[in-house]
Amino acid sequence: MPKEYRQIEWNAQLADDCRHLIRLAFREDLDNEQDWSTVSLVAADAQGSADIAARADGVLAGAPLVPLIIEEAELELTWTPHKHDGDAIARGDVIGTLSGSVRDLLTSERTILNFLCRLTGIATLTRTYVAAATGAAQVYDTRKTTPGWRRLEKYAVRCGGGVNHRVGLYAAVMAKDNHLAWSATERTLADITPQVREFLTAQLGAAAAAEKLIEIEVDSLAQLAAVLPSQPDIILLDNMPPATLQEAVAMRNKLAPSVQLEASGGVNLETIGPISETGVERVSVGALTHGAASLDLGLDWKSAQ
């Protein structure tokens, strides 16, 4: 079975990322002061509840953040979820209900919505790409993420049905065009994979080295022919049209059938279908994260006492 990049799940590490981001979000809004609009207009003991509702169709991501925000900011609120991450949502659907202090609800409203809208937008766009990939290839994200948000945004990709590529530079060896251009005077393409394997074994030991994926980027069939005999785990085919990708798949099938092929570069909703049908196993799409628009969600009051 081919090796795979580690997939992001909701876990303690991801929750810790969120806590840092939540603290920063409240620092941006409150600094060392307070929400003067709310405290000047709302009584300290006012209680109420409000729904967070979808203003557009999409795929939910980020719901576990809401109780984290309540906990981290010490809000006097309770959260009742009605939808869960990965659920399809339609315009008007209630995602969940916040109840408790009206002051806390108003002060935290934008922070909660910002997280949910951003992550739901990524999940929604990912689901659209997955649906458009009519072939057998899986849809992967990239490292083109918002600084500090990477694991969170990759989690949203997973909610939308996508697959995570490497989470960071530490997660794998990926020799891209700039690595190869820099080292071209010292080694050939055929030398890259054995050199990397030898180095990883010396640094990590044989067992740990074997767990590290090795991926090499090529931009021509000639380069592919040079790399295939060394059998890296994955070869990235950069900016190749579908006809060339089909030739690459035929070459791979003949020379190194265990090597996975990944298509990347210029992938959009119009091109992903034909690309996914060429026989490559993977299509990586930077737009899943850097091109996603937030999905509109809003807060609707239910009651106030």
C-alpha positions as CSV (number, residue, x, y, z in Angstrom):
1,M,0.0,0.0,0.0
2,P,1.5,3.4,-0.9
3,K,2.7,5.7,1.9
4,E,0.6,8.7,2.6
5,Y,1.0,12.1,4.2
6,R,-0.4,12.5,7.7
7,Q,-4.0,13.6,7.6
8,I,-5.2,16.3,9.9
9,E,-7.9,15.4,12.4
10,W,-9.5,17.3,15.2
11,N,-7.1,16.6,18.1
12,A,-5.2,18.2,21.0
13,Q,-2.6,19.7,18.8
14,L,-5.1,21.3,16.5
15,A,-7.1,22.6,19.5
16,D,-3.8,24.1,20.9
17,D,-3.3,25.9,17.5
18,C,-6.8,27.3,17.9
19,R,-6.3,28.6,21.4
20,H,-3.3,30.7,20.2
21,L,-5.4,32.1,17.3
22,I,-8.4,32.8,19.6
23,R,-6.2,34.7,22.1
24,L,-4.8,36.8,19.2
25,A,-8.3,37.4,17.8
26,F,-9.6,38.8,21.1
27,R,-6.4,40.9,21.5
28,E,-7.2,42.4,18.1
29,D,-10.7,43.3,19.2
30,L,-10.3,44.3,22.8
31,D,-6.6,45.1,23.3
32,N,-6.4,45.9,27.1
33,E,-9.7,47.6,27.1
34,Q,-13.3,46.3,26.5
35,D,-16.2,46.3,24.1
36,W,-17.4,49.8,24.8
37,S,-20.3,49.5,22.4
38,T,-21.8,46.6,24.2
39,V,-21.1,47.6,27.8
40,S,-22.6,51.0,27.2
41,L,-25.8,49.7,25.7
42,V,-26.5,46.2,27.3
43,A,-27.1,45.6,31.0
44,A,-24.6,43.4,32.8
45,D,-27.2,40.8,33.7
46,A,-29.0,40.6,30.3
47,Q,-29.5,37.1,29.1
48,G,-30.5,35.8,25.7
49,S,-29.9,33.3,22.9
50,A,-29.1,33.5,19.2
51,D,-28.7,31.1,16.3
52,I,-25.8,30.9,14.0
53,A,-27.4,30.4,10.6
54,A,-26.1,29.8,7.0
55,R,-26.7,32.6,4.5
56,A,-25.6,30.4,1.7
57,D,-25.3,26.7,0.8
58,G,-22.0,25.0,1.8
59,V,-20.1,22.5,3.9
60,L,-19.6,23.2,7.6
61,A,-16.1,23.3,9.1
62,G,-14.9,24.7,12.5
63,A,-17.8,23.9,14.8
64,P,-15.6,22.5,17.5
65,L,-14.0,25.9,17.7
66,V,-17.0,27.5,19.3
67,P,-16.8,25.8,22.7
68,L,-13.0,26.4,22.6
69,I,-13.7,30.2,22.1
70,I,-16.1,30.1,25.0
71,E,-13.6,28.4,27.2
72,E,-10.5,30.4,26.2
73,A,-12.3,33.8,26.5
74,E,-14.1,32.7,29.7
75,L,-17.5,33.6,28.3
76,E,-20.7,33.0,30.1
77,L,-22.2,31.2,27.2
78,T,-23.4,27.7,26.3
79,W,-23.2,26.2,22.8
80,T,-25.8,23.8,21.4
81,P,-24.6,22.4,18.0
82,H,-27.3,21.4,15.4
83,K,-24.8,20.7,12.5
84,H,-21.4,19.0,12.6
85,D,-18.2,19.4,10.6
86,G,-18.5,17.9,7.1
87,D,-22.3,18.3,7.0
88,A,-23.8,19.9,4.0
89,I,-25.7,23.1,5.0
90,A,-28.3,25.0,3.1
91,R,-29.2,28.7,3.2
92,G,-31.2,29.2,6.4
93,D,-29.9,26.1,8.2
94,V,-29.2,26.7,11.9
95,I,-25.6,25.5,12.7
96,G,-25.9,25.9,16.4
97,T,-27.3,28.1,19.2
98,L,-25.5,30.3,21.7
99,S,-27.2,31.1,25.0
100,G,-26.2,33.1,28.1
101,S,-24.8,36.6,28.7
102,V,-25.9,39.0,26.0
103,R,-22.7,41.0,26.6
104,D,-20.5,38.0,26.0
105,L,-22.5,37.0,23.0
106,L,-22.1,40.3,21.3
107,T,-18.5,40.7,22.2
108,S,-17.6,37.3,20.8
109,E,-19.9,37.3,17.8
110,R,-17.5,38.4,15.2
111,T,-14.6,36.2,16.4
112,I,-16.9,33.1,16.3
113,L,-18.2,34.0,12.9
114,N,-14.8,34.8,11.4
115,F,-13.5,31.4,12.3
116,L,-16.6,29.6,11.1
117,C,-17.0,31.6,7.9
118,R,-13.3,31.1,6.8
119,L,-13.2,27.4,7.5
120,T,-16.6,26.7,6.1
121,G,-15.6,28.6,2.9
122,I,-12.5,26.3,2.5
123,A,-14.6,23.1,3.1
124,T,-17.2,24.3,0.6
125,L,-14.7,25.1,-2.1
126,T,-13.0,21.7,-1.5
127,R,-16.2,19.9,-1.9
128,T,-16.8,21.7,-5.2
129,Y,-13.3,20.6,-6.5
130,V,-13.9,17.0,-5.3
131,A,-17.2,16.9,-7.2
132,A,-15.5,18.3,-10.3
133,A,-12.7,15.6,-10.2
134,T,-14.6,13.1,-12.3
135,G,-11.7,10.7,-12.6
136,A,-10.1,8.5,-10.0
137,A,-7.5,11.0,-8.7
138,Q,-7.8,12.3,-5.2
139,V,-7.8,16.1,-4.5
140,Y,-5.0,17.3,-2.3
141,D,-4.2,20.7,-0.7
142,T,-0.9,22.5,-0.5
143,R,1.2,24.6,1.9
144,K,-0.3,27.8,0.4
145,T,-2.1,28.5,3.7
146,T,-2.6,31.5,6.0
147,P,0.4,31.7,8.3
148,G,-0.5,30.2,11.7
149,W,-3.7,28.7,10.3
150,R,-2.2,25.8,8.4
151,R,-3.4,22.8,10.4
152,L,-6.8,24.5,10.8
153,E,-7.2,25.2,7.1
154,K,-6.0,21.7,6.2
155,Y,-8.6,20.3,8.6
156,A,-11.2,22.3,6.7
157,V,-10.0,20.7,3.5
158,R,-10.6,17.3,5.1
159,C,-14.1,18.4,6.1
160,G,-14.8,19.1,2.5
161,G,-13.6,15.7,1.3
162,G,-10.1,16.6,0.2
163,V,-6.8,15.0,1.2
164,N,-3.9,16.6,3.0
165,H,-0.6,17.0,1.4
166,R,2.5,17.5,3.7
167,V,1.7,19.6,6.7
168,G,5.1,21.2,6.8
169,L,8.7,21.0,5.6
170,Y,9.5,18.5,8.4
171,A,6.9,16.0,7.2
172,A,8.6,14.8,4.0
173,V,11.3,15.4,1.5
174,M,10.0,17.2,-1.5
175,A,12.6,18.2,-4.1
176,K,11.1,21.0,-6.1
177,D,12.3,22.9,-9.1
178,N,14.4,25.4,-7.1
179,H,16.1,22.6,-5.1
180,L,16.9,20.9,-8.4
181,A,18.1,24.0,-10.1
182,W,20.4,24.8,-7.2
183,S,21.9,21.3,-7.1
184,A,22.0,20.6,-10.8
185,T,25.7,21.2,-11.1
186,E,26.4,18.6,-8.4
187,R,24.1,15.7,-9.2
188,T,21.7,14.3,-11.8
189,L,18.0,13.7,-11.3
190,A,18.7,10.0,-11.0
191,D,20.9,10.7,-8.0
192,I,18.4,12.6,-6.0
193,T,16.3,9.8,-4.5
194,P,19.2,7.5,-3.4
195,Q,21.1,10.5,-1.9
196,V,18.0,11.5,0.1
197,R,17.4,7.9,1.3
198,E,21.0,7.6,2.4
199,F,20.9,10.9,4.2
200,L,17.6,10.1,6.0
201,T,18.9,6.7,7.1
202,A,22.0,8.3,8.5
203,Q,20.1,11.0,10.3
204,L,17.0,9.1,11.5
205,G,17.8,5.4,11.4
206,A,16.4,2.9,8.9
207,A,12.9,2.5,10.4
208,A,12.1,6.2,10.7
209,A,13.7,7.0,7.4
210,A,11.4,4.5,5.7
211,E,8.4,6.4,7.0
212,K,9.4,9.7,5.3
213,L,7.9,10.2,1.9
214,I,10.2,11.3,-0.9
215,E,8.6,13.4,-3.7
216,I,10.4,14.8,-6.7
217,E,9.1,17.5,-9.0
218,V,9.6,17.3,-12.8
219,D,8.3,19.5,-15.6
220,S,9.0,17.3,-18.7
221,L,8.7,13.7,-19.8
222,A,12.5,13.6,-20.2
223,Q,12.9,14.5,-16.5
224,L,10.3,11.9,-15.6
225,A,12.2,9.2,-17.5
226,A,15.4,10.2,-15.6
227,V,13.7,10.1,-12.1
228,L,11.5,7.0,-12.5
229,P,14.2,4.3,-12.2
230,S,15.2,5.6,-8.7
231,Q,11.6,5.1,-7.6
232,P,10.7,7.9,-5.2
233,D,7.4,7.5,-3.5
234,I,5.7,10.3,-5.6
235,I,6.6,12.3,-8.7
236,L,5.0,15.7,-9.1
237,L,4.2,16.5,-12.7
238,D,4.3,20.3,-12.9
239,N,2.0,22.2,-15.4
240,M,1.5,19.4,-17.8
241,P,-1.6,19.3,-20.0
242,P,-3.8,16.2,-19.9
243,A,-2.3,14.7,-23.1
244,T,1.2,14.9,-21.6
245,L,-0.1,13.5,-18.3
246,Q,-1.5,10.5,-20.1
247,E,2.0,9.9,-21.6
248,A,3.5,10.2,-18.2
249,V,1.2,7.7,-16.8
250,A,2.0,5.2,-19.6
251,M,5.7,5.7,-18.9
252,R,5.3,5.2,-15.2
253,N,3.2,2.1,-15.7
254,K,6.1,0.6,-17.8
255,L,9.1,1.7,-15.8
256,A,8.0,2.0,-12.2
257,P,4.4,1.1,-11.5
258,S,4.7,1.5,-7.8
259,V,5.5,5.2,-8.1
260,Q,2.5,7.5,-7.5
261,L,2.0,10.5,-9.8
262,E,0.7,13.9,-8.8
263,A,-0.5,16.6,-11.2
264,S,-0.1,20.2,-10.1
265,G,0.0,23.7,-11.5
266,G,-2.8,25.8,-12.9
267,V,-5.5,23.4,-11.7
268,N,-8.9,25.0,-11.6
269,L,-12.5,23.9,-11.7
270,E,-12.5,23.7,-15.5
271,T,-9.3,21.7,-15.8
272,I,-9.5,19.3,-12.8
273,G,-12.0,17.0,-14.4
274,P,-9.8,16.1,-17.5
275,I,-6.6,16.1,-15.3
276,S,-8.2,13.7,-12.8
277,E,-9.1,11.3,-15.7
278,T,-5.6,10.9,-17.0
279,G,-4.6,8.1,-14.6
280,V,-2.6,10.2,-12.1
281,E,-3.4,9.3,-8.5
282,R,-3.2,12.8,-7.1
283,V,-4.1,16.3,-8.1
284,S,-2.9,19.1,-5.8
285,V,-4.8,22.4,-5.8
286,G,-3.4,25.5,-4.0
287,A,-6.7,27.3,-4.5
288,L,-8.4,25.1,-1.9
289,T,-7.0,27.3,0.8
290,H,-5.5,30.5,-0.8
291,G,-8.4,30.9,-3.2
292,A,-11.3,30.2,-0.9
293,A,-13.8,32.9,0.0
294,S,-15.5,32.9,3.4
295,L,-19.0,31.5,3.4
296,D,-21.6,33.9,4.8
297,L,-22.9,32.9,8.2
298,G,-24.8,35.2,10.5
299,L,-26.2,35.5,14.0
300,D,-30.0,35.7,14.5
301,W,-31.5,36.6,17.9
302,K,-33.9,34.1,19.3
303,S,-34.8,35.8,22.6
304,A,-33.7,38.2,25.2
305,Q,-34.7,38.5,28.9
